[in-house]
Amino acid sequence: MGEYIDADEAIVEKINNKKIISVGHIALDYIFNVEKFPEPNTSVQIPSAKKYYGGAACNVSVGVAKLGLKSGIVSCVGYDFINSGYHSYLKHLNIDISGVYHSDEEETPKAWIFTDPNNNQITFFLWGAAKHYKELNPPTFDVDIVHLATGDPKFNMKCAEKAKDSRTLVSFDPGQDLPLYSKEDMESMIKYVDFMFMNNHEYERVLKLLDVKQDKFIEKINTLIITYGKDGSIIYHDGNSIKVPAIPTNVIDPTGAGDSYRAGFLTAYLKGYDLKDCGIIASCVASFVVEKRGCQTNLPSWDSVIGRLKENGILIQ
């Protein structure tokens, strides 16, 4: 029995040593729920402002760390990053921030996010220090997965090339920075992609950008994951489509749900789960995040995810 126990412990240790690096924004978020979006030249009232930790790439990095794998981030931050509390927060989570560039002249990126009662969102984003991506060279990626989130398209493409040179899996989520990608940028990027994540709105925009039909686009991506909010998600792989339901919960704020889904999916994949279970686990992680305001406020542990799945009668190995 001792040999089997030691073997199991060795497997667990090997899994827990797997690492995901996210590339893209670290941001300070200001999140508001409004009764309606204002018409031009009008205004609406908002509740008091509160700062949250965010940025799509960093949301994924923190989600991965909370779920028990090693994580890091490559990003650009400003002179206000240290005093914002974000720096010490990431250090406390043991997230590798050695790839974070600090600007002495610019602010850390900031997002003002407004959500209406139908969970539609409008976001205003200050790039600040993120303008320095153009000056950076990608690091050497000695990790299992590189996740490319919102950020500079040209830098993301350089990172994708560098990751492939080291035989690292590439995950890609253009997110709300999708308008920054030209048709040529997108066509180049998807050549390197192993996993591509989008919500249904972004998916429609990508198909329009590339002027391609859905079936032809699906053929270009090894694993394509499209999320549909409360209607769950669909995973396309090897000519098959896998429907994944959302996990029922009380939605307070949808901000960050997509990023937490990505963190859950990629973590589950490195833990050896099949694609459907990866989607189920990802949906469960997202179900925690939407229960509170803020992208990182309610990110769960791995045990909490498994516990919630059991409560919903969902058993995974």
Phi and psi restraints in degrees (value plus and minus 20) as a CYANA .aco file:
   2 GLY   PHI     -78.5   -38.5
   2 GLY   PSI     -58.2   -18.2
   3 GLU   PHI     -84.8   -44.8
   3 GLU   PSI     -60.3   -20.3
   4 TYR   PHI     -87.5   -47.5
   4 TYR   PSI     -61.4   -21.4
   5 ILE   PHI     -82.0   -42.0
   5 ILE   PSI     -65.1   -25.1
   6 ASP   PHI     -82.7   -42.7
   6 ASP   PSI     -59.4   -19.4
   7 ALA   PHI     -83.8   -43.8
   7 ALA   PSI     -63.4   -23.4
   8 ASP   PHI     -81.8   -41.8
   8 ASP   PSI     -62.8   -22.8
   9 GLU   PHI     -84.2   -44.2
   9 GLU   PSI     -57.5   -17.5
  10 ALA   PHI     -85.6   -45.6
  10 ALA   PSI     -59.4   -19.4
  11 ILE   PHI     -84.5   -44.5
  11 ILE   PSI     -65.3   -25.3
  12 VAL   PHI     -80.7   -40.7
  12 VAL   PSI     -63.2   -23.2
  13 GLU   PHI     -84.0   -44.0
  13 GLU   PSI     -59.9   -19.9
  14 LYS   PHI     -83.0   -43.0
  14 LYS   PSI     -63.3   -23.3
  15 ILE   PHI     -83.1   -43.1
  15 ILE   PSI     -66.4   -26.4
  16 ASN   PHI     -87.2   -47.2
  16 ASN   PSI     -36.7     3.3
  17 ASN   PHI    -108.5   -68.5
  17 ASN   PSI     -24.4    15.6
  18 LYS   PHI     -87.2   -47.2
  18 LYS   PSI     131.0   171.0
  19 LYS   PHI    -157.0  -117.0
  19 LYS   PSI     121.3   161.3
  20 ILE   PHI    -141.6  -101.6
  20 ILE   PSI     106.4   146.4
  21 ILE   PHI    -126.2   -86.2
  21 ILE   PSI     109.2   149.2
  22 SER   PHI    -121.5   -81.5
  22 SER   PSI     123.2   163.2
  23 VAL   PHI    -139.1   -99.1
  23 VAL   PSI     105.3   145.3
  24 GLY   PHI     123.5   163.5
  24 GLY   PSI    -177.0  -137.0
  25 HIS   PHI     -92.8   -52.8
  25 HIS   PSI     115.6   155.6
  26 ILE   PHI    -121.4   -81.4
  26 ILE   PSI     108.8   148.8
  27 ALA   PHI    -163.1  -123.1
  27 ALA   PSI     136.8   176.8
  28 LEU   PHI    -119.9   -79.9
  28 LEU   PSI     102.9   142.9
  29 ASP   PHI    -121.8   -81.8
  29 ASP   PSI     123.5   163.5
  30 TYR   PHI    -144.7  -104.7
  30 TYR   PSI      94.6   134.6
  31 ILE   PHI    -134.7   -94.7
  31 ILE   PSI     112.9   152.9
  32 PHE   PHI    -153.9  -113.9
  32 PHE   PSI     119.5   159.5
  33 ASN   PHI    -122.2   -82.2
  33 ASN   PSI     107.5   147.5
  34 VAL   PHI    -143.5  -103.5
  34 VAL   PSI     133.6   173.6
  35 GLU   PHI     -88.7   -48.7
  35 GLU   PSI     -52.0   -12.0
  36 LYS   PHI    -182.7  -142.7
  36 LYS   PSI     138.8   178.8
  37 PHE   PHI     -99.0   -59.0
  37 PHE   PSI     119.9   159.9
  38 PRO   PHI     -91.8   -51.8
  38 PRO   PSI     128.0   168.0
  39 GLU   PHI     -92.7   -52.7
  39 GLU   PSI     139.7   179.7
  40 PRO   PHI     -74.3   -34.3
  40 PRO   PSI     118.9   158.9
  41 ASN   PHI      48.0    88.0
  41 ASN   PSI       2.6    42.6
  42 THR   PHI    -149.6  -109.6
  42 THR   PSI     159.1   199.1
  43 SER   PHI    -160.3  -120.3
  43 SER   PSI     140.9   180.9
  44 VAL   PHI    -152.3  -112.3
  44 VAL   PSI     135.6   175.6
  45 GLN   PHI     -99.4   -59.4
  45 GLN   PSI     127.5   167.5
  46 ILE   PHI    -147.3  -107.3
  46 ILE   PSI     135.4   175.4
  47 PRO   PHI     -91.2   -51.2
  47 PRO   PSI     159.8   199.8
  48 SER   PHI     -82.4   -42.4
  48 SER   PSI     127.3   167.3
  49 ALA   PHI    -102.0   -62.0
  49 ALA   PSI     120.2   160.2
  50 LYS   PHI    -158.0  -118.0
  50 LYS   PSI     118.0   158.0
  51 LYS   PHI    -105.5   -65.5
  51 LYS   PSI     116.9   156.9
  52 TYR   PHI    -148.0  -108.0
  52 TYR   PSI     135.1   175.1
  53 TYR   PHI    -102.2   -62.2
  53 TYR   PSI     113.6   153.6
  54 GLY   PHI    -175.5  -135.5
  54 GLY   PSI    -170.2  -130.2
  55 GLY   PHI      75.0   115.0
  55 GLY   PSI     102.4   142.4
  56 ALA   PHI     -74.2   -34.2
  56 ALA   PSI     -66.0   -26.0
  57 ALA   PHI     -83.7   -43.7
  57 ALA   PSI     -63.4   -23.4
  58 CYS   PHI     -91.7   -51.7
  58 CYS   PSI     -51.2   -11.2
  59 ASN   PHI     -79.1   -39.1
  59 ASN   PSI     -60.8   -20.8
  60 VAL   PHI     -88.1   -48.1
  60 VAL   PSI     -64.5   -24.5
  61 SER   PHI     -79.9   -39.9
  61 SER   PSI     -64.1   -24.1
  62 VAL   PHI     -87.3   -47.3
  62 VAL   PSI     -60.9   -20.9
  63 GLY   PHI     -79.3   -39.3
  63 GLY   PSI     -63.9   -23.9
  64 VAL   PHI     -82.2   -42.2
  64 VAL   PSI     -64.3   -24.3
  65 ALA   PHI     -82.5   -42.5
  65 ALA   PSI     -62.4   -22.4
  66 LYS   PHI     -84.0   -44.0
  66 LYS   PSI     -50.1   -10.1
  67 LEU   PHI    -104.4   -64.4
  67 LEU   PSI     -23.0    17.0
  68 GLY   PHI      86.9   126.9
  68 GLY   PSI     -19.1    20.9
  69 LEU   PHI    -121.2   -81.2
  69 LEU   PSI     144.3   184.3
  70 LYS   PHI     -94.2   -54.2
  70 LYS   PSI     124.5   164.5
  71 SER   PHI    -167.1  -127.1
  71 SER   PSI     140.3   180.3
  72 GLY   PHI    -172.9  -132.9
  72 GLY   PSI     156.2   196.2
  73 ILE   PHI    -166.2  -126.2
  73 ILE   PSI     122.3   162.3
  74 VAL   PHI    -131.8   -91.8
  74 VAL   PSI     100.5   140.5
  75 SER   PHI    -179.9  -139.9
  75 SER   PSI     159.1   199.1
  76 CYS   PHI    -146.2  -106.2
  76 CYS   PSI     108.4   148.4
  77 VAL   PHI    -148.6  -108.6
  77 VAL   PSI     148.1   188.1
  78 GLY   PHI    -126.9   -86.9
  78 GLY   PSI    -191.6  -151.6
  79 TYR   PHI     -85.1   -45.1
  79 TYR   PSI     -38.5     1.5
  80 ASP   PHI    -113.5   -73.5
  80 ASP   PSI     -18.0    22.0
  81 PHE   PHI     -85.3   -45.3
  81 PHE   PSI     -68.6   -28.6
  82 ILE   PHI     -79.6   -39.6
  82 ILE   PSI     -69.6   -29.6
  83 ASN   PHI     -95.7   -55.7
  83 ASN   PSI     -30.2     9.8
  84 SER   PHI     -93.4   -53.4
  84 SER   PSI     -36.2     3.8
  85 GLY   PHI      73.7   113.7
  85 GLY   PSI     -36.2     3.8
  86 TYR   PHI     -84.8   -44.8
  86 TYR   PSI     -60.6   -20.6
  87 HIS   PHI     -78.4   -38.4
  87 HIS   PSI     -72.0   -32.0
  88 SER   PHI     -87.4   -47.4
  88 SER   PSI     -52.3   -12.3
  89 TYR   PHI     -81.9   -41.9
  89 TYR   PSI     -65.8   -25.8
  90 LEU   PHI     -88.5   -48.5
  90 LEU   PSI     -58.8   -18.8
  91 LYS   PHI     -82.8   -42.8
  91 LYS   PSI     -59.5   -19.5
  92 HIS   PHI     -82.7   -42.7
  92 HIS   PSI     -51.9   -11.9
  93 LEU   PHI    -104.5   -64.5
  93 LEU   PSI     -17.4    22.6
  94 ASN   PHI      41.2    81.2
  94 ASN   PSI      12.4    52.4
  95 ILE   PHI    -103.4   -63.4
  95 ILE   PSI     112.0   152.0
  96 ASP   PHI     -91.2   -51.2
  96 ASP   PSI      91.9   131.9
  97 ILE   PHI    -133.1   -93.1
  97 ILE   PSI       0.9    40.9
  98 SER   PHI     -86.5   -46.5
  98 SER   PSI     -39.6     0.4
  99 GLY   PHI    -113.8   -73.8
  99 GLY   PSI      -5.4    34.6
 100 VAL   PHI    -115.0   -75.0
 100 VAL   PSI     103.0   143.0
 101 TYR   PHI    -108.6   -68.6
 101 TYR   PSI     112.7   152.7
 102 HIS   PHI    -126.0   -86.0
 102 HIS   PSI     106.8   146.8
 103 SER   PHI    -120.7   -80.7
 103 SER   PSI     114.8   154.8
 104 ASP   PHI    -108.4   -68.4
 104 ASP   PSI     -28.9    11.1
 105 GLU   PHI    -127.0   -87.0
 105 GLU   PSI     -44.5    -4.5
 106 GLU   PHI    -132.6   -92.6
 106 GLU   PSI     139.2   179.2
 107 GLU   PHI     -98.3   -58.3
 107 GLU   PSI     137.0   177.0
 108 THR   PHI     -83.3   -43.3
 108 THR   PSI     120.0   160.0
 109 PRO   PHI     -71.4   -31.4
 109 PRO   PSI     126.5   166.5
 110 LYS   PHI    -157.2  -117.2
 110 LYS   PSI     126.0   166.0
 111 ALA   PHI    -147.1  -107.1
 111 ALA   PSI     116.2   156.2
 112 TRP   PHI    -132.9   -92.9
 112 TRP   PSI      93.7   133.7
 113 ILE   PHI    -136.3   -96.3
 113 ILE   PSI     104.8   144.8
 114 PHE   PHI    -137.9   -97.9
 114 PHE   PSI     109.8   149.8
 115 THR   PHI    -142.9  -102.9
 115 THR   PSI     111.4   151.4
 116 ASP   PHI    -113.7   -73.7
 116 ASP   PSI     155.5   195.5
 117 PRO   PHI     -80.4   -40.4
 117 PRO   PSI     -39.3     0.7
 118 ASN   PHI    -113.9   -73.9
 118 ASN   PSI      -8.4    31.6
 119 ASN   PHI      45.0    85.0
 119 ASN   PSI       0.6    40.6
 120 ASN   PHI     -95.9   -55.9
 120 ASN   PSI     127.2   167.2
 121 GLN   PHI    -150.4  -110.4
 121 GLN   PSI     126.7   166.7
 122 ILE   PHI    -145.4  -105.4
 122 ILE   PSI     111.6   151.6
 123 THR   PHI    -145.4  -105.4
 123 THR   PSI     115.7   155.7
 124 PHE   PHI    -130.1   -90.1
 124 PHE   PSI     106.9   146.9
 125 PHE   PHI    -145.0  -105.0
 125 PHE   PSI     106.8   146.8
 126 LEU   PHI    -115.5   -75.5
 126 LEU   PSI      95.8   135.8
 127 TRP   PHI     -91.0   -51.0
 127 TRP   PSI     -61.6   -21.6
 128 GLY   PHI      33.1    73.1
 128 GLY   PSI    -141.4  -101.4
 129 ALA   PHI     -83.6   -43.6
 129 ALA   PSI     -37.0     3.0
 130 ALA   PHI     -84.7   -44.7
 130 ALA   PSI     -34.4     5.6
 131 LYS   PHI     -85.5   -45.5
 131 LYS   PSI     -34.5     5.5
 132 HIS   PHI    -103.1   -63.1
 132 HIS   PSI     -24.9    15.1
 133 TYR   PHI     -72.8   -32.8
 133 TYR   PSI     -57.3   -17.3
 134 LYS   PHI     -81.2   -41.2
 134 LYS   PSI     -42.0    -2.0
 135 GLU   PHI    -112.3   -72.3
 135 GLU   PSI     -28.0    12.0
 136 LEU   PHI    -114.0   -74.0
 136 LEU   PSI     132.4   172.4
 137 ASN   PHI    -125.1   -85.1
 137 ASN   PSI     117.8   157.8
 138 PRO   PHI     -81.8   -41.8
 138 PRO   PSI     125.1   165.1
 139 PRO   PHI     -94.7   -54.7
 139 PRO   PSI     153.3   193.3
 140 THR   PHI    -100.0   -60.0
 140 THR   PSI     106.5   146.5
 141 PHE   PHI    -116.6   -76.6
 141 PHE   PSI      73.0   113.0
 142 ASP   PHI    -117.3   -77.3
 142 ASP   PSI      42.4    82.4
 143 VAL   PHI    -158.2  -118.2
 143 VAL   PSI     160.0   200.0
 144 ASP   PHI    -108.0   -68.0
 144 ASP   PSI     -61.0   -21.0
 145 ILE   PHI    -157.9  -117.9
 145 ILE   PSI     117.1   157.1
 146 VAL   PHI    -127.6   -87.6
 146 VAL   PSI     102.2   142.2
 147 HIS   PHI    -124.8   -84.8
 147 HIS   PSI      98.4   138.4
 148 LEU   PHI    -118.1   -78.1
 148 LEU   PSI      92.4   132.4
 149 ALA   PHI    -128.0   -88.0
 149 ALA   PSI    -182.7  -142.7
 150 THR   PHI     -76.8   -36.8
 150 THR   PSI     117.7   157.7
 151 GLY   PHI     145.4   185.4
 151 GLY   PSI    -182.9  -142.9
 152 ASP   PHI     -96.2   -56.2
 152 ASP   PSI     102.0   142.0
 153 PRO   PHI     -77.6   -37.6
 153 PRO   PSI     -62.4   -22.4
 154 LYS   PHI     -84.9   -44.9
 154 LYS   PSI     -61.9   -21.9
 155 PHE   PHI     -86.7   -46.7
 155 PHE   PSI     -60.2   -20.2
 156 ASN   PHI     -79.8   -39.8
 156 ASN   PSI     -60.4   -20.4
 157 MET   PHI     -86.2   -46.2
 157 MET   PSI     -59.1   -19.1
 158 LYS   PHI     -81.3   -41.3
 158 LYS   PSI     -61.0   -21.0
 159 CYS   PHI     -86.3   -46.3
 159 CYS   PSI     -58.2   -18.2
 160 ALA   PHI     -83.3   -43.3
 160 ALA   PSI     -63.6   -23.6
 161 GLU   PHI     -82.7   -42.7
 161 GLU   PSI     -64.3   -24.3
 162 LYS   PHI     -85.0   -45.0
 162 LYS   PSI     -59.8   -19.8
 163 ALA   PHI     -84.2   -44.2
 163 ALA   PSI     -62.9   -22.9
 164 LYS   PHI     -86.5   -46.5
 164 LYS   PSI     -52.9   -12.9
 165 ASP   PHI     -81.2   -41.2
 165 ASP   PSI     -51.2   -11.2
 166 SER   PHI    -119.3   -79.3
 166 SER   PSI      -6.8    33.2
 167 ARG   PHI      38.5    78.5
 167 ARG   PSI      17.1    57.1
 168 THR   PHI    -113.9   -73.9
 168 THR   PSI     119.1   159.1
 169 LEU   PHI     -86.2   -46.2
 169 LEU   PSI     122.4   162.4
 170 VAL   PHI    -135.1   -95.1
 170 VAL   PSI     106.0   146.0
 171 SER   PHI    -132.6   -92.6
 171 SER   PSI     119.8   159.8
 172 PHE   PHI    -155.4  -115.4
 172 PHE   PSI     110.8   150.8
 173 ASP   PHI    -159.3  -119.3
 173 ASP   PSI      77.0   117.0
 174 PRO   PHI     -86.2   -46.2
 174 PRO   PSI     -48.2    -8.2
 175 GLY   PHI      34.8    74.8
 175 GLY   PSI    -164.5  -124.5
 176 GLN   PHI     -97.2   -57.2
 176 GLN   PSI     -24.3    15.7
 177 ASP   PHI    -110.0   -70.0
 177 ASP   PSI     -10.4    29.6
 178 LEU   PHI     -72.4   -32.4
 178 LEU   PSI     -59.5   -19.5
 179 PRO   PHI     -81.2   -41.2
 179 PRO   PSI     -35.5     4.5
 180 LEU   PHI     -99.0   -59.0
 180 LEU   PSI     -34.6     5.4
 181 TYR   PHI    -108.8   -68.8
 181 TYR   PSI     107.0   147.0
 182 SER   PHI     -99.3   -59.3
 182 SER   PSI     150.1   190.1
 183 LYS   PHI     -79.5   -39.5
 183 LYS   PSI     -60.4   -20.4
 184 GLU   PHI     -87.1   -47.1
 184 GLU   PSI     -60.6   -20.6
 185 ASP   PHI     -78.1   -38.1
 185 ASP   PSI     -68.1   -28.1
 186 MET   PHI     -86.3   -46.3
 186 MET   PSI     -62.0   -22.0
 187 GLU   PHI     -82.4   -42.4
 187 GLU   PSI     -58.0   -18.0
 188 SER   PHI     -89.4   -49.4
 188 SER   PSI     -62.4   -22.4
 189 MET   PHI     -82.7   -42.7
 189 MET   PSI     -65.1   -25.1
 190 ILE   PHI     -89.2   -49.2
 190 ILE   PSI     -31.3     8.7
 191 LYS   PHI     -88.5   -48.5
 191 LYS   PSI     -43.9    -3.9
 192 TYR   PHI    -119.8   -79.8
 192 TYR   PSI     -27.6    12.4
 193 VAL   PHI    -104.9   -64.9
 193 VAL   PSI     112.5   152.5
 194 ASP   PHI    -116.1   -76.1
 194 ASP   PSI     -57.4   -17.4
 195 PHE   PHI    -149.3  -109.3
 195 PHE   PSI     112.4   152.4
 196 MET   PHI    -147.4  -107.4
 196 MET   PSI     106.6   146.6
 197 PHE   PHI    -133.4   -93.4
 197 PHE   PSI     115.5   155.5
 198 MET   PHI    -172.9  -132.9
 198 MET   PSI     134.9   174.9
 199 ASN   PHI    -105.4   -65.4
 199 ASN   PSI     153.3   193.3
 200 ASN   PHI     -84.7   -44.7
 200 ASN   PSI     -51.7   -11.7
 201 HIS   PHI     -87.9   -47.9
 201 HIS   PSI     -64.4   -24.4
 202 GLU   PHI     -85.6   -45.6
 202 GLU   PSI     -56.4   -16.4
 203 TYR   PHI     -80.5   -40.5
 203 TYR   PSI     -65.2   -25.2
 204 GLU   PHI     -82.0   -42.0
 204 GLU   PSI     -58.3   -18.3
 205 ARG   PHI     -88.7   -48.7
 205 ARG   PSI     -57.6   -17.6
 206 VAL   PHI     -86.1   -46.1
 206 VAL   PSI     -63.0   -23.0
 207 LEU   PHI     -80.3   -40.3
 207 LEU   PSI     -59.7   -19.7
 208 LYS   PHI     -89.4   -49.4
 208 LYS   PSI     -62.3   -22.3
 209 LEU   PHI     -78.7   -38.7
 209 LEU   PSI     -64.0   -24.0
 210 LEU   PHI    -106.4   -66.4
 210 LEU   PSI     -29.1    10.9
 211 ASP   PHI      33.0    73.0
 211 ASP   PSI      35.4    75.4
 212 VAL   PHI    -155.9  -115.9
 212 VAL   PSI     129.1   169.1
 213 LYS   PHI     -98.1   -58.1
 213 LYS   PSI     137.3   177.3
 214 GLN   PHI     -76.2   -36.2
 214 GLN   PSI     -67.0   -27.0
 215 ASP   PHI     -84.1   -44.1
 215 ASP   PSI     -55.4   -15.4
 216 LYS   PHI     -91.4   -51.4
 216 LYS   PSI     -57.3   -17.3
 217 PHE   PHI     -87.6   -47.6
 217 PHE   PSI     -62.5   -22.5
 218 ILE   PHI     -77.3   -37.3
 218 ILE   PSI     -55.4   -15.4
 219 GLU   PHI     -85.5   -45.5
 219 GLU   PSI     -42.9    -2.9
 220 LYS   PHI    -101.6   -61.6
 220 LYS   PSI     -39.5     0.5
 221 ILE   PHI    -131.2   -91.2
 221 ILE   PSI     113.3   153.3
 222 ASN   PHI     -80.0   -40.0
 222 ASN   PSI     -73.0   -33.0
 223 THR   PHI    -156.2  -116.2
 223 THR   PSI      95.5   135.5
 224 LEU   PHI    -131.0   -91.0
 224 LEU   PSI     108.1   148.1
 225 ILE   PHI    -142.2  -102.2
 225 ILE   PSI      99.7   139.7
 226 ILE   PHI    -134.3   -94.3
 226 ILE   PSI     106.5   146.5
 227 THR   PHI    -121.8   -81.8
 227 THR   PSI     126.0   166.0
 228 TYR   PHI    -147.9  -107.9
 228 TYR   PSI      13.8    53.8
 229 GLY   PHI      40.2    80.2
 229 GLY   PSI    -148.8  -108.8
 230 LYS   PHI     -85.2   -45.2
 230 LYS   PSI     -33.1     6.9
 231 ASP   PHI    -111.5   -71.5
 231 ASP   PSI     -12.2    27.8
 232 GLY   PHI      67.9   107.9
 232 GLY   PSI    -166.7  -126.7
 233 SER   PHI    -169.6  -129.6
 233 SER   PSI     144.5   184.5
 234 ILE   PHI    -150.1  -110.1
 234 ILE   PSI     112.3   152.3
 235 ILE   PHI    -129.3   -89.3
 235 ILE   PSI     105.3   145.3
 236 TYR   PHI    -128.3   -88.3
 236 TYR   PSI     105.6   145.6
 237 HIS   PHI    -177.1  -137.1
 237 HIS   PSI     110.5   150.5
 238 ASP   PHI      34.4    74.4
 238 ASP   PSI      20.4    60.4
 239 GLY   PHI      61.3   101.3
 239 GLY   PSI     -18.3    21.7
 240 ASN   PHI    -132.5   -92.5
 240 ASN   PSI     132.4   172.4
 241 SER   PHI    -139.2   -99.2
 241 SER   PSI     112.5   152.5
 242 ILE   PHI    -137.2   -97.2
 242 ILE   PSI      96.5   136.5
 243 LYS   PHI    -107.8   -67.8
 243 LYS   PSI     112.1   152.1
 244 VAL   PHI    -143.3  -103.3
 244 VAL   PSI     103.5   143.5
 245 PRO   PHI     -96.4   -56.4
 245 PRO   PSI     135.7   175.7
 246 ALA   PHI     -95.0   -55.0
 246 ALA   PSI     133.7   173.7
 247 ILE   PHI    -109.9   -69.9
 247 ILE   PSI     101.9   141.9
 248 PRO   PHI     -79.8   -39.8
 248 PRO   PSI     116.9   156.9
 249 THR   PHI    -183.6  -143.6
 249 THR   PSI     153.9   193.9
 250 ASN   PHI    -113.0   -73.0
 250 ASN   PSI      88.6   128.6
 251 VAL   PHI    -103.3   -63.3
 251 VAL   PSI     100.1   140.1
 252 ILE   PHI    -119.9   -79.9
 252 ILE   PSI     -61.4   -21.4
 253 ASP   PHI    -174.2  -134.2
 253 ASP   PSI      99.6   139.6
 254 PRO   PHI     -99.3   -59.3
 254 PRO   PSI     -25.2    14.8
 255 THR   PHI     -80.8   -40.8
 255 THR   PSI     107.0   147.0
 256 GLY   PHI      71.0   111.0
 256 GLY   PSI     -24.2    15.8
 257 ALA   PHI     -80.7   -40.7
 257 ALA   PSI     -63.5   -23.5
 258 GLY   PHI     -83.7   -43.7
 258 GLY   PSI     -62.3   -22.3
 259 ASP   PHI     -84.8   -44.8
 259 ASP   PSI     -60.1   -20.1
 260 SER   PHI     -88.7   -48.7
 260 SER   PSI     -53.6   -13.6
 261 TYR   PHI     -79.5   -39.5
 261 TYR   PSI     -66.1   -26.1
 262 ARG   PHI     -82.1   -42.1
 262 ARG   PSI     -62.8   -22.8
 263 ALA   PHI     -81.1   -41.1
 263 ALA   PSI     -63.7   -23.7
 264 GLY   PHI     -85.7   -45.7
 264 GLY   PSI     -62.9   -22.9
 265 PHE   PHI     -83.4   -43.4
 265 PHE   PSI     -70.1   -30.1
 266 LEU   PHI     -88.2   -48.2
 266 LEU   PSI     -56.7   -16.7
 267 THR   PHI     -83.3   -43.3
 267 THR   PSI     -67.2   -27.2
 268 ALA   PHI     -81.6   -41.6
 268 ALA   PSI     -58.2   -18.2
 269 TYR   PHI     -81.6   -41.6
 269 TYR   PSI     -64.8   -24.8
 270 LEU   PHI     -90.5   -50.5
 270 LEU   PSI     -41.0    -1.0
 271 LYS   PHI    -102.3   -62.3
 271 LYS   PSI     -23.1    16.9
 272 GLY   PHI      78.0   118.0
 272 GLY   PSI      -8.2    31.8
 273 TYR   PHI     -98.6   -58.6
 273 TYR   PSI     133.2   173.2
 274 ASP   PHI     -94.3   -54.3
 274 ASP   PSI     150.4   190.4
 275 LEU   PHI     -82.7   -42.7
 275 LEU   PSI     -58.5   -18.5
 276 LYS   PHI     -84.6   -44.6
 276 LYS   PSI     -64.6   -24.6
 277 ASP   PHI     -86.2   -46.2
 277 ASP   PSI     -53.6   -13.6
 278 CYS   PHI     -78.7   -38.7
 278 CYS   PSI     -63.3   -23.3
 279 GLY   PHI     -85.4   -45.4
 279 GLY   PSI     -60.5   -20.5
 280 ILE   PHI     -84.5   -44.5
 280 ILE   PSI     -65.2   -25.2
 281 ILE   PHI     -82.5   -42.5
 281 ILE   PSI     -62.1   -22.1
 282 ALA   PHI     -80.8   -40.8
 282 ALA   PSI     -63.5   -23.5
 283 SER   PHI     -82.6   -42.6
 283 SER   PSI     -56.9   -16.9
 284 CYS   PHI     -88.2   -48.2
 284 CYS   PSI     -61.5   -21.5
 285 VAL   PHI     -79.4   -39.4
 285 VAL   PSI     -64.4   -24.4
 286 ALA   PHI     -83.1   -43.1
 286 ALA   PSI     -52.1   -12.1
 287 SER   PHI     -84.1   -44.1
 287 SER   PSI     -49.1    -9.1
 288 PHE   PHI     -92.1   -52.1
 288 PHE   PSI     -64.1   -24.1
 289 VAL   PHI     -83.5   -43.5
 289 VAL   PSI     -59.1   -19.1
 290 VAL   PHI     -94.5   -54.5
 290 VAL   PSI     -27.7    12.3
 291 GLU   PHI     -98.4   -58.4
 291 GLU   PSI     -32.9     7.1
 292 LYS   PHI    -158.2  -118.2
 292 LYS   PSI     138.7   178.7
 293 ARG   PHI     -96.4   -56.4
 293 ARG   PSI     114.0   154.0
 294 GLY   PHI      90.7   130.7
 294 GLY   PSI     121.7   161.7
 295 CYS   PHI     -89.4   -49.4
 295 CYS   PSI     -49.9    -9.9
 296 GLN   PHI    -136.7   -96.7
 296 GLN   PSI     -18.7    21.3
 297 THR   PHI     -81.9   -41.9
 297 THR   PSI     -58.1   -18.1
 298 ASN   PHI    -146.9  -106.9
 298 ASN   PSI      12.5    52.5
 299 LEU   PHI     -85.1   -45.1
 299 LEU   PSI     112.5   152.5
 300 PRO   PHI    -112.0   -72.0
 300 PRO   PSI     145.0   185.0
 301 SER   PHI    -102.6   -62.6
 301 SER   PSI     147.3   187.3
 302 TRP   PHI     -81.0   -41.0
 302 TRP   PSI     -63.3   -23.3
 303 ASP   PHI     -83.0   -43.0
 303 ASP   PSI     -56.4   -16.4
 304 SER   PHI     -85.6   -45.6
 304 SER   PSI     -57.2   -17.2
 305 VAL   PHI     -84.9   -44.9
 305 VAL   PSI     -68.6   -28.6
 306 ILE   PHI     -82.1   -42.1
 306 ILE   PSI     -58.8   -18.8
 307 GLY   PHI     -83.2   -43.2
 307 GLY   PSI     -62.6   -22.6
 308 ARG   PHI     -86.7   -46.7
 308 ARG   PSI     -58.4   -18.4
 309 LEU   PHI     -81.2   -41.2
 309 LEU   PSI     -62.1   -22.1
 310 LYS   PHI     -83.2   -43.2
 310 LYS   PSI     -59.8   -19.8
 311 GLU   PHI     -81.6   -41.6
 311 GLU   PSI     -49.3    -9.3
 312 ASN   PHI    -113.6   -73.6
 312 ASN   PSI      -9.7    30.3
 313 GLY   PHI      53.6    93.6
 313 GLY   PSI       2.7    42.7
 314 ILE   PHI    -128.7   -88.7
 314 ILE   PSI      97.8   137.8
 315 LEU   PHI    -131.0   -91.0
 315 LEU   PSI     107.8   147.8
 316 ILE   PHI    -144.2  -104.2
 316 ILE   PSI     136.7   176.7
